[in-house]
Amino acid sequence: MTALFSQTSTPIYPSADGEPVAETFVHLYAMLITLEVLRQYLASQQATVLSNQFLYYAQGYPKLRVAPDVMVIFDVAPGGRDNYKIWEEGQTPAVIFEMTSAGTQEQDQSYKKTLYAQLEVEEYWLFDPKGEWIPEKLRGYRLQGEAYVSITDNICQRLNLRLAVEDTLIAFYRLDTGEKLLIPDELAESLRQEQARVAQLETELARYRQQFGELPPDTSP
């Protein structure tokens, strides 16, 4: 996709503006968990997931920028960037998540929604972790033509995931297996359980050796 505007000058495109990353810890945590879960999910693909970094969409106009809370871009080199310029990368974000609140409601519902539609972002998700203005906390929109329509089944088609609300976080479930994408705390707990299971098997094996002096027969099919 080409930028909306262009000119031949080469101005500076800052990567920071000194503004806080998120309004509250709840919003920051939801943003960072979404970033990490999707980053792990897409690790083997030609894609990148960026968070709270400037998205420049108009070459030559550095003031025309937005900083989505989380954006997923396909068909680009994996890895982080200081900022993202559409005309350099050649791809527009496919999915954008905004962690919204009462204070950002108007901007998220009007300005950003209109801008993302103009940029042809395929799906736009609003997550209100405190339930300040979205009673169900999560709302999604899918681009049809030049405008967004509401997603009624919480299916993110571009990511092949079903989204759900779990307290103050977005939970992601694979459509092909139904498996939940674990957050870091859940991954750590799963690892601890696996390590405990391996340790138990090793203890039982050592006890068997002491008693019988040989390994038990292999009864696997």
KEMARZA-690140 format. One line per 3 residues: number of its first residue (from 1); for each residue x, y, z of N, C-alpha, C, O. Coordinates in Angstrom, 3 decimals. Layout:
<rs>
NUM	X,Y,Z,X,Y,Z,X,Y,Z,X,Y,Z  ... .
</rs>
This chain:
<rs>
1	0.848,-1.194,0.000,0.000,0.000,0.000,0.877,1.235,0.000,1.863,1.277,0.735  0.562,2.218,-0.778,1.326,3.462,-0.819,0.833,4.402,0.258,-0.302,4.287,0.722  1.679,5.327,0.653,1.288,6.308,1.656,0.219,7.238,1.109,0.055,7.394,-0.101 .
4	-0.514,7.859,2.054,-1.581,8.762,1.633,-1.025,10.032,1.014,-1.636,10.615,0.119  0.146,10.463,1.498,0.747,11.696,1.004,2.222,11.437,0.748,2.793,10.514,1.329  2.834,12.211,-0.085,4.271,12.061,-0.306,4.869,13.377,-0.781,4.174,14.228,-1.336 .
7	6.176,13.531,-0.554,6.926,14.643,-1.093,8.383,14.212,-1.126,8.733,13.171,-0.570  9.238,14.999,-1.771,10.600,14.552,-2.027,11.572,14.874,-0.904,12.695,14.370,-0.925  11.196,15.691,0.077,12.108,16.048,1.165,12.334,14.840,2.072,11.562,13.881,2.059 .
10	13.410,14.906,2.860,13.734,13.809,3.761,13.788,14.320,5.195,14.878,14.487,5.742  12.658,14.567,5.807,12.629,15.072,7.183,12.972,13.974,8.185,13.122,12.806,7.826  13.090,14.370,9.428,13.385,13.442,10.516,12.081,12.843,11.038,11.089,13.547,11.228 .
13	12.104,11.533,11.266,10.933,10.828,11.791,11.265,10.333,13.199,11.889,9.282,13.346  10.860,11.071,14.241,11.203,10.679,15.622,10.610,9.325,15.986,9.623,8.883,15.397  11.232,8.672,16.972,10.740,7.401,17.471,10.115,7.521,18.853,9.626,6.532,19.399 .
16	10.126,8.728,19.426,9.535,8.941,20.746,9.063,10.381,20.849,9.549,11.274,20.155  8.093,10.576,21.747,7.580,11.932,21.955,7.518,12.320,23.429,7.014,13.392,23.766  8.028,11.456,24.310,8.042,11.769,25.735,6.733,11.525,26.447,6.640,11.745,27.655 .
19	5.711,11.072,25.723,4.415,10.799,26.337,4.443,9.437,27.016,5.193,8.555,26.597  3.620,9.249,28.082,3.581,7.944,28.750,3.083,6.853,27.819,2.302,7.111,26.903  3.544,5.624,28.061,3.176,4.494,27.204,1.702,4.164,27.321,1.052,3.893,26.312 .
22	1.154,4.180,28.544,-0.245,3.826,28.757,-0.791,4.610,29.936,-0.037,5.115,30.768  -2.132,4.705,29.998,-2.770,5.472,31.059,-2.552,4.854,32.430,-2.216,5.561,33.380  -2.738,3.541,32.546,-2.656,2.855,33.824,-1.858,1.564,33.671,-1.563,1.125,32.559 .
25	-1.519,0.971,34.808,-0.817,-0.311,34.777,-1.666,-1.372,34.097,-1.141,-2.208,33.362  -2.978,-1.348,34.336,-3.874,-2.338,33.735,-3.797,-2.264,32.215,-3.726,-3.296,31.548  -3.811,-1.062,31.666,-3.722,-0.893,30.216,-2.336,-1.320,29.710,-2.226,-1.970,28.670 .
28	-1.290,-0.956,30.443,0.065,-1.322,30.040,0.241,-2.840,30.043,0.818,-3.410,29.117  -0.263,-3.485,31.091,-0.121,-4.935,31.195,-0.867,-5.631,30.064,-0.347,-6.567,29.457  -2.083,-5.178,29.782,-2.857,-5.775,28.688,-2.142,-5.600,27.357,-2.154,-6.502,26.519 .
31	-1.528,-4.458,27.163,-0.804,-4.186,25.922,0.428,-5.082,25.796,0.664,-5.670,24.740  1.207,-5.186,26.861,2.442,-5.964,26.808,2.163,-7.459,26.675,2.887,-8.165,25.973  1.119,-7.945,27.344,0.773,-9.360,27.233,0.296,-9.672,25.814,0.668,-10.699,25.247 .
34	-0.521,-8.796,25.245,-0.977,-8.991,23.865,0.207,-9.013,22.913,0.275,-9.853,22.015  1.130,-8.100,23.107,2.344,-8.050,22.282,3.105,-9.369,22.355,3.453,-9.942,21.323  3.365,-9.852,23.565,4.202,-11.035,23.724,3.503,-12.301,23.227,4.133,-13.146,22.590 .
37	2.211,-12.437,23.514,1.480,-13.626,23.063,1.475,-13.703,21.541,1.737,-14.762,20.971  1.179,-12.590,20.886,1.143,-12.591,19.419,2.538,-12.722,18.822,2.704,-13.326,17.763  3.527,-12.168,19.485,4.898,-12.299,18.996,5.328,-13.765,18.991,5.938,-14.241,18.033 .
40	5.001,-14.473,20.075,5.330,-15.898,20.144,4.535,-16.694,19.106,5.068,-17.605,18.473  3.274,-16.348,18.938,2.401,-17.061,18.008,2.893,-16.942,16.566,2.786,-17.889,15.786  3.427,-15.783,16.221,3.839,-15.518,14.841,5.348,-15.673,14.637,5.883,-15.254,13.611 .
43	6.026,-16.269,15.607,7.489,-16.325,15.572,8.030,-17.019,14.333,9.114,-16.678,13.859  7.297,-17.980,13.803,7.792,-18.737,12.654,7.323,-18.163,11.322,7.587,-18.740,10.268  6.633,-17.037,11.366,6.087,-16.461,10.143,6.861,-15.204,9.727,7.612,-14.627,10.513 .
46	6.660,-14.810,8.498,7.258,-13.584,7.980,6.358,-12.427,8.402,5.562,-11.910,7.618  6.512,-12.040,9.659,5.625,-11.026,10.236,6.307,-10.392,11.430,7.278,-10.933,11.961  5.802,-9.252,11.848,6.296,-8.609,13.057,5.133,-8.059,13.857,4.077,-7.745,13.306 .
49	5.334,-7.945,15.158,4.339,-7.371,16.061,5.019,-6.230,16.797,6.048,-6.430,17.444  4.457,-5.049,16.704,5.033,-3.864,17.327,4.049,-3.264,18.315,2.838,-3.440,18.183  4.573,-2.559,19.301,3.715,-1.994,20.345,4.128,-0.569,20.670,5.297,-0.287,20.934 .
52	3.142,0.327,20.645,3.332,1.718,21.044,4.504,2.379,20.320,5.264,3.148,20.909  4.632,2.066,19.050,5.668,2.692,18.227,5.018,3.471,17.097,3.951,3.102,16.605  5.663,4.541,16.695,5.062,5.400,15.694,4.862,4.669,14.375,5.771,4.022,13.855 .
55	3.666,4.788,13.855,3.318,4.322,12.519,3.229,5.565,11.636,2.298,6.359,11.763  4.201,5.727,10.745,4.200,6.856,9.819,3.555,6.409,8.512,3.951,5.401,7.926  2.569,7.158,8.066,1.808,6.744,6.886,1.853,7.758,5.749,1.217,7.549,4.716 .
58	2.594,8.855,5.920,2.634,9.878,4.880,4.074,10.323,4.679,4.608,11.089,5.481  4.692,9.855,3.631,6.093,10.179,3.383,6.285,11.683,3.236,5.591,12.352,2.470  7.261,12.194,4.003,7.541,13.622,3.950,6.762,14.435,4.955,6.966,15.645,5.054 .
61	5.867,13.802,5.709,5.037,14.515,6.690,5.148,13.815,8.041,4.249,13.064,8.419  6.243,14.050,8.779,6.470,13.324,10.031,5.433,13.592,11.119,5.331,12.819,12.072  4.664,14.670,10.994,3.625,14.935,11.985,2.399,14.046,11.776,1.559,13.913,12.666 .
64	2.309,13.443,10.601,1.195,12.537,10.332,1.606,11.134,10.774,2.214,10.371,10.023  1.260,10.834,11.991,1.677,9.573,12.589,0.680,9.183,13.669,-0.098,10.007,14.150  0.722,7.905,14.038,-0.109,7.381,15.107,0.693,6.279,15.778,1.578,5.692,15.157 .
67	0.398,5.996,17.022,1.146,4.968,17.752,0.170,3.917,18.270,-0.263,3.993,19.420  -0.184,2.937,17.438,-1.105,1.889,17.896,-0.521,1.144,19.099,0.692,0.967,19.210  -1.406,0.716,19.989,-0.927,-0.027,21.156,-0.258,-1.328,20.723,0.822,-1.662,21.209 .
70	-0.891,-2.060,19.815,-0.294,-3.274,19.252,-0.691,-3.351,17.789,-1.866,-3.193,17.458  0.275,-3.593,16.906,-0.051,-3.761,15.496,0.703,-4.958,14.936,1.867,-5.192,15.260  0.011,-5.707,14.091,0.564,-6.903,13.465,0.720,-6.633,11.977,-0.235,-6.244,11.306 .
73	1.931,-6.841,11.464,2.205,-6.605,10.045,2.740,-7.890,9.427,3.688,-8.482,9.943  2.146,-8.316,8.339,2.574,-9.519,7.640,3.436,-9.171,6.426,3.424,-8.047,5.924  4.183,-10.183,5.975,5.009,-10.074,4.772,6.085,-9.004,4.906,6.404,-8.297,3.950 .
76	6.637,-8.902,6.115,7.787,-8.038,6.374,8.782,-8.840,7.197,8.442,-9.893,7.735  10.009,-8.345,7.296,11.024,-9.036,8.081,10.644,-9.047,9.549,10.231,-8.016,10.080  10.772,-10.185,10.224,10.486,-10.233,11.664,11.429,-9.326,12.440,12.468,-8.907,11.930 .
79	11.057,-9.031,13.673,11.922,-8.229,14.529,11.367,-6.851,14.799,10.405,-6.415,14.167  11.993,-6.165,15.755,11.521,-4.850,16.161,12.012,-3.742,15.248,12.929,-3.927,14.448  11.394,-2.614,15.385,11.786,-1.388,14.686,11.687,-0.223,15.670,10.920,-0.275,16.631 .
82	12.471,0.827,15.419,12.312,2.047,16.209,11.002,2.742,15.863,10.363,3.338,16.731  10.605,2.666,14.610,9.308,3.151,14.163,8.972,2.388,12.878,9.782,1.602,12.387  7.790,2.622,12.349,7.367,1.869,11.164,6.856,2.842,10.115,5.912,3.598,10.346 .
85	7.513,2.804,8.941,7.125,3.668,7.832,6.517,2.802,6.731,7.188,1.926,6.185  5.278,3.042,6.412,4.569,2.210,5.446,5.260,2.225,4.084,5.374,1.177,3.448  5.717,3.374,3.628,6.295,3.464,2.277,7.641,2.750,2.195,8.053,2.358,1.103 .
88	8.333,2.572,3.309,9.594,1.838,3.292,9.381,0.330,3.372,10.061,-0.435,2.688  8.445,-0.088,4.199,8.209,-1.514,4.417,7.332,-2.128,3.328,7.440,-3.317,3.030  6.465,-1.310,2.741,5.605,-1.803,1.677,4.360,-2.521,2.148,3.610,-3.055,1.331 .
91	4.123,-2.545,3.461,2.949,-3.227,3.997,2.287,-2.373,5.073,2.955,-1.747,5.895  0.957,-2.366,5.044,0.172,-1.723,6.090,-0.115,-2.744,7.189,-0.259,-3.928,6.885  -0.204,-2.333,8.452,-0.607,-3.289,9.485,-1.911,-3.989,9.106,-2.841,-3.360,8.602 .
94	-1.965,-5.293,9.355,-3.165,-6.070,9.046,-4.169,-6.027,10.191,-5.379,-6.019,9.968  -3.654,-5.999,11.421,-4.507,-5.994,12.612,-3.937,-5.002,13.609,-2.729,-4.966,13.845  -4.820,-4.192,14.196,-4.412,-3.230,15.216,-5.295,-3.401,16.448,-6.510,-3.566,16.344 .
97	-4.655,-3.357,17.616,-5.356,-3.390,18.905,-5.101,-2.069,19.625,-3.969,-1.589,19.688  -6.163,-1.495,20.163,-6.032,-0.324,21.018,-6.613,-0.667,22.383,-7.740,-1.155,22.476  -5.839,-0.409,23.454,-6.326,-0.572,24.816,-7.000,0.738,25.197,-6.339,1.717,25.543 .
100	-8.302,0.737,25.130,-9.062,1.977,25.223,-9.531,2.260,26.652,-9.495,1.390,27.522  -9.963,3.482,26.863,-10.477,3.921,28.165,-11.469,5.045,27.934,-11.672,5.484,26.802  -12.084,5.505,29.007,-13.012,6.624,28.877,-12.293,7.854,28.338,-12.878,8.644,27.597 .
103	-11.028,8.017,28.708,-10.272,9.183,28.266,-9.889,9.150,26.800,-9.698,10.202,26.192  -9.773,7.962,26.219,-9.378,7.849,24.808,-10.532,7.396,23.918,-10.346,7.179,22.721  -11.710,7.254,24.492,-12.862,6.720,23.755,-13.134,7.467,22.459,-13.274,6.850,21.403 .
106	-13.208,8.784,22.533,-13.562,9.568,21.348,-12.516,9.391,20.247,-12.860,9.185,19.084  -11.252,9.470,20.617,-10.192,9.324,19.616,-10.185,7.917,19.016,-10.022,7.753,17.807  -10.364,6.903,19.868,-10.339,5.518,19.390,-11.530,5.204,18.495,-11.403,4.449,17.532 .
109	-12.681,5.778,18.806,-13.899,5.486,18.058,-14.033,6.288,16.773,-14.677,5.849,15.821  -13.423,7.462,16.753,-13.618,8.325,15.587,-12.344,8.474,14.766,-12.230,7.898,13.684  -11.388,9.240,15.274,-10.182,9.543,14.504,-9.426,8.283,14.086,-9.152,8.086,12.902 .
112	-9.087,7.429,15.059,-8.280,6.250,14.733,-9.059,5.275,13.856,-8.504,4.689,12.927  -10.315,5.108,14.147,-11.122,4.179,13.348,-11.192,4.636,11.903,-11.085,3.824,10.983  -11.371,5.924,11.702,-11.417,6.461,10.340,-10.064,6.343,9.657,-9.983,5.952,8.493 .
115	-8.995,6.682,10.384,-7.650,6.614,9.818,-7.285,5.186,9.430,-6.772,4.952,8.336  -7.547,4.235,10.316,-7.175,2.849,10.036,-7.958,2.300,8.846,-7.435,1.494,8.077  -9.184,2.725,8.696,-9.958,2.312,7.516,-9.338,2.890,6.244,-9.245,2.201,5.229 .
118	-8.918,4.145,6.300,-8.279,4.770,5.143,-6.963,4.081,4.790,-6.601,3.982,3.618  -6.258,3.612,5.802,-4.993,2.912,5.580,-5.208,1.453,5.182,-4.254,0.746,4.858  -6.451,1.011,5.208,-6.831,-0.355,4.836,-6.316,-1.400,5.816,-5.915,-2.493,5.419 .
121	-6.332,-1.056,7.097,-6.064,-2.033,8.154,-7.252,-2.991,8.192,-8.394,-2.565,8.363  -6.982,-4.275,8.034,-8.059,-5.247,7.845,-8.962,-5.396,9.058,-10.182,-5.489,8.919  -8.365,-5.418,10.257,-9.157,-5.579,11.472,-8.677,-4.609,12.543,-7.480,-4.372,12.704 .
124	-9.644,-4.055,13.272,-9.367,-3.074,14.320,-10.106,-3.528,15.576,-11.327,-3.682,15.567  -9.352,-3.740,16.654,-9.925,-4.236,17.906,-9.741,-3.217,19.018,-8.656,-2.666,19.206  -10.826,-2.977,19.752,-10.798,-2.100,20.914,-10.987,-2.953,22.165,-11.954,-3.706,22.272 .
127	-10.050,-2.829,23.110,-10.149,-3.573,24.366,-10.162,-2.582,25.516,-9.226,-1.800,25.687  -11.225,-2.622,26.301,-11.429,-1.732,27.444,-11.267,-2.559,28.714,-12.263,-3.045,29.251  -10.038,-2.736,29.214,-9.804,-3.677,30.313,-10.552,-3.345,31.595,-10.825,-4.236,32.400 .
130	-10.887,-2.075,31.795,-11.628,-1.685,32.991,-13.132,-1.611,32.752,-13.896,-1.348,33.680  -13.557,-1.842,31.514,-14.977,-1.770,31.210,-15.560,-0.391,31.420,-16.705,-0.263,31.854  -14.791,0.646,31.119,-15.240,2.018,31.376,-16.306,2.469,30.393,-17.201,3.229,30.763 .
133	-16.227,2.012,29.139,-17.257,2.434,28.189,-17.694,1.302,27.264,-18.681,1.445,26.542  -16.983,0.189,27.274,-17.419,-0.987,26.523,-17.845,-2.043,27.540,-16.987,-2.671,28.161  -19.142,-2.253,27.723,-19.605,-3.195,28.758,-19.009,-4.585,28.600,-18.641,-5.221,29.587 .
136	-18.912,-5.060,27.355,-18.349,-6.389,27.110,-16.824,-6.360,27.025,-16.200,-7.407,26.853  -16.227,-5.200,27.141,-14.789,-4.936,27.169,-14.093,-5.059,25.811,-13.102,-4.368,25.576  -14.579,-5.911,24.918,-13.886,-6.156,23.660,-14.825,-5.937,22.483,-15.937,-6.463,22.462 .
139	-14.375,-5.162,21.507,-15.124,-4.947,20.268,-14.163,-5.003,19.092,-13.059,-4.460,19.136  -14.608,-5.669,18.052,-13.781,-5.785,16.871,-14.490,-5.282,15.636,-15.718,-5.313,15.553  -13.708,-4.819,14.674,-14.247,-4.315,13.414,-13.425,-4.889,12.265,-12.203,-5.011,12.350 .
142	-14.118,-5.234,11.204,-13.465,-5.789,10.012,-13.765,-4.882,8.826,-14.891,-4.414,8.657  -12.749,-4.640,8.010,-12.903,-3.736,6.886,-13.696,-4.406,5.767,-13.349,-5.489,5.296  -14.751,-3.744,5.365,-15.530,-4.163,4.200,-15.654,-2.956,3.283,-16.303,-1.966,3.622 .
145	-15.022,-3.053,2.116,-14.996,-1.892,1.244,-14.123,-0.819,1.859,-12.935,-1.035,2.100  -14.709,0.327,2.110,-13.948,1.443,2.674,-14.312,1.723,4.125,-13.846,2.712,4.691  -15.137,0.875,4.742,-15.590,1.128,6.106,-15.531,-0.146,6.942,-15.470,-1.258,6.419 .
148	-15.553,0.057,8.261,-15.531,-1.069,9.179,-16.953,-1.524,9.519,-17.874,-0.716,9.632  -17.101,-2.832,9.677,-18.338,-3.418,10.180,-17.999,-4.194,11.443,-16.877,-4.677,11.597  -18.952,-4.314,12.337,-18.707,-4.975,13.613,-18.469,-6.471,13.433,-19.111,-7.122,12.609 .
151	-17.543,-6.998,14.212,-17.305,-8.438,14.268,-18.155,-8.988,15.407,-18.006,-8.565,16.553  -19.031,-9.912,15.105,-19.991,-10.392,16.105,-19.581,-11.694,16.780,-20.169,-12.068,17.795  -18.590,-12.389,16.240,-18.201,-13.683,16.808,-16.828,-13.685,17.473,-16.332,-14.735,17.881 .
154	-16.215,-12.504,17.582,-14.876,-12.361,18.182,-13.815,-13.219,17.494,-12.844,-13.643,18.121  -14.012,-13.467,16.201,-13.022,-14.204,15.421,-12.140,-13.210,14.675,-12.625,-12.359,13.929  -10.841,-13.337,14.892,-9.882,-12.546,14.132,-9.449,-13.399,12.943,-8.604,-14.284,13.076 .
157	-10.030,-13.128,11.798,-9.773,-13.951,10.618,-8.325,-13.858,10.167,-7.737,-14.855,9.750  -7.760,-12.688,10.247,-6.382,-12.510,9.747,-5.375,-13.287,10.574,-4.360,-13.746,10.050  -5.651,-13.438,11.875,-4.745,-14.168,12.750,-5.177,-15.614,12.964,-4.449,-16.402,13.567 .
160	-6.356,-15.960,12.471,-6.892,-17.308,12.656,-7.022,-17.646,14.142,-6.664,-18.738,14.584  -7.544,-16.676,14.900,-7.690,-16.816,16.338,-9.075,-16.368,16.786,-9.697,-15.495,16.181  -9.537,-16.995,17.867,-10.749,-16.515,18.540,-10.320,-15.734,19.774,-9.463,-16.178,20.538 .
163	-10.925,-14.570,19.958,-10.566,-13.720,21.090,-11.627,-13.826,22.178,-12.815,-13.977,21.892  -11.191,-13.746,23.412,-12.098,-13.774,24.556,-11.556,-12.838,25.625,-10.378,-12.481,25.620  -12.424,-12.450,26.530,-12.023,-11.589,27.639,-11.801,-12.456,28.870,-12.680,-13.217,29.273 .
166	-10.641,-12.335,29.451,-10.333,-12.999,30.713,-9.855,-11.940,31.692,-8.679,-11.579,31.724  -10.799,-11.452,32.491,-10.539,-10.396,33.462,-10.055,-9.137,32.740,-10.839,-8.519,32.022  -8.806,-8.740,32.904,-8.300,-7.514,32.271,-7.362,-7.810,31.109,-6.565,-6.959,30.713 .
169	-7.460,-9.025,30.562,-6.609,-9.401,29.440,-7.444,-9.955,28.288,-8.560,-10.435,28.489  -6.885,-9.879,27.078,-7.459,-10.576,25.930,-6.853,-11.973,25.898,-5.633,-12.129,25.952  -7.704,-12.980,25.811,-7.239,-14.357,25.655,-7.379,-14.746,24.188,-8.342,-14.365,23.523 .
172	-6.413,-15.504,23.696,-6.392,-15.897,22.285,-6.430,-17.423,22.180,-5.679,-18.123,22.860  -7.320,-17.929,21.313,-7.483,-19.365,21.117,-7.344,-19.695,19.631,-7.952,-19.046,18.780  -6.543,-20.706,19.335,-6.358,-21.133,17.945,-7.666,-21.689,17.395,-8.369,-22.428,18.085 .
175	-7.991,-21.335,16.157,-9.196,-21.868,15.536,-9.014,-23.311,15.102,-9.987,-24.064,15.059  -7.785,-23.717,14.778,-7.579,-25.071,14.269,-7.588,-26.126,15.363,-8.027,-27.251,15.125  -7.111,-25.784,16.562,-7.025,-26.771,17.636,-7.837,-26.408,18.869,-8.070,-27.260,19.727 .
178	-8.269,-25.162,18.971,-8.956,-24.712,20.172,-8.008,-24.409,21.317,-8.441,-23.995,22.393  -6.726,-24.611,21.095,-5.719,-24.416,22.138,-5.547,-22.936,22.461,-5.537,-22.084,21.573  -5.415,-22.658,23.748,-5.181,-21.285,24.181,-3.716,-20.925,24.022,-2.839,-21.741,24.302 .
181	-3.448,-19.713,23.576,-2.082,-19.202,23.545,-1.734,-18.727,24.950,-2.334,-17.777,25.454  -0.782,-19.375,25.570,-0.469,-19.100,26.968,0.279,-17.785,27.130,1.128,-17.427,26.314  -0.056,-17.077,28.203,0.676,-15.867,28.546,1.947,-16.282,29.283,2.051,-17.438,29.694 .
184	2.920,-15.381,29.468,4.188,-15.779,30.097,4.041,-16.484,31.439,4.740,-17.465,31.693  3.143,-16.005,32.308,2.960,-16.661,33.605,2.471,-18.097,33.428,2.909,-19.002,34.139  1.566,-18.296,32.481,1.048,-19.642,32.229,2.115,-20.535,31.611,2.187,-21.724,31.921 .
187	2.939,-19.973,30.744,4.036,-20.742,30.168,5.023,-21.176,31.253,5.511,-22.306,31.245  5.310,-20.265,32.186,6.234,-20.592,33.266,5.664,-21.698,34.152,6.393,-22.600,34.564  4.376,-21.633,34.444,3.741,-22.667,35.259,3.730,-23.998,34.529,3.973,-25.040,35.137 .
190	3.451,-23.976,33.231,3.480,-25.202,32.436,4.876,-25.820,32.448,5.013,-27.041,32.532  5.908,-24.987,32.364,7.276,-25.474,32.403,7.599,-26.088,33.759,8.249,-27.132,33.828  7.147,-25.443,34.850,7.392,-25.988,36.185,6.728,-27.358,36.342,7.311,-28.280,36.913 .
193	5.507,-27.477,35.829,4.812,-28.753,35.919,5.535,-29.833,35.122,5.641,-30.975,35.570  6.027,-29.476,33.950,6.753,-30.445,33.129,8.060,-30.850,33.800,8.431,-32.024,33.778  8.759,-29.888,34.395,9.998,-30.208,35.088,9.728,-31.111,36.281,10.505,-32.026,36.553 .
196	8.624,-30.860,37.001,8.264,-31.708,38.139,7.930,-33.119,37.677,8.285,-34.095,38.337  7.246,-33.225,36.542,6.897,-34.533,36.006,8.154,-35.313,35.619,8.266,-36.501,35.920  9.098,-34.644,34.953,10.353,-35.293,34.562,11.129,-35.729,35.793,11.679,-36.829,35.821 .
199	11.180,-34.866,36.826,11.900,-35.213,38.056,11.276,-36.428,38.726,11.991,-37.284,39.246  9.946,-36.511,38.718,9.258,-37.659,39.309,9.585,-38.945,38.551,9.832,-39.985,39.162  9.587,-38.869,37.214,9.924,-40.042,36.409,11.353,-40.492,36.660,11.631,-41.688,36.739 .
202	12.258,-39.528,36.784,13.657,-39.880,37.047,13.808,-40.540,38.406,14.601,-41.469,38.558  13.057,-40.071,39.399,13.105,-40.680,40.730,12.569,-42.108,40.696,13.153,-43.012,41.293  11.448,-42.305,39.990,10.873,-43.640,39.883,11.810,-44.582,39.133,11.912,-45.757,39.484 .
205	12.490,-44.085,38.114,13.427,-44.904,37.340,14.622,-45.307,38.199,15.076,-46.450,38.151  15.123,-44.360,38.981,16.255,-44.665,39.862,15.855,-45.692,40.914,16.638,-46.586,41.236  14.636,-45.572,41.454,14.159,-46.540,42.440,14.023,-47.933,41.815,14.337,-48.933,42.460 .
208	13.565,-48.002,40.578,13.413,-49.289,39.887,14.776,-49.939,39.669,14.936,-51.147,39.844  15.753,-49.121,39.284,17.101,-49.646,39.063,17.682,-50.233,40.361,18.298,-51.298,40.357  17.471,-49.512,41.463,17.989,-49.981,42.736,17.353,-51.314,43.135,18.009,-52.179,43.714 .
211	16.078,-51.461,42.818,15.354,-52.659,43.226,15.596,-53.849,42.309,15.736,-54.982,42.770  15.645,-53.579,40.988,15.716,-54.689,40.037,17.025,-54.709,39.236,17.335,-55.704,38.581  17.781,-53.629,39.287,19.059,-53.615,38.598,18.952,-53.483,37.094,19.955,-53.647,36.399 .
214	17.787,-53.194,36.572,17.613,-53.041,35.120,16.433,-52.128,34.865,15.657,-51.810,35.767  16.317,-51.715,33.609,15.215,-50.843,33.228,13.942,-51.646,33.085,14.015,-52.822,32.730  12.788,-51.077,33.341,11.530,-51.778,33.114,11.342,-52.041,31.630,11.851,-51.284,30.804 .
217	10.617,-53.106,31.271,10.377,-53.372,29.842,9.568,-52.270,29.198,8.747,-51.619,29.844  9.815,-52.068,27.899,9.090,-51.060,27.124,7.725,-51.630,26.749,7.631,-52.568,25.957  6.685,-51.065,27.316,5.321,-51.537,27.046,4.558,-50.638,26.095,3.355,-50.808,25.892 .
220	5.280,-49.657,25.500,4.595,-48.761,24.573,4.240,-49.508,23.299,4.977,-50.407,22.895  3.112,-49.158,22.642,2.711,-49.849,21.417,3.672,-49.575,20.279,3.480,-50.081,19.174 .
</rs>
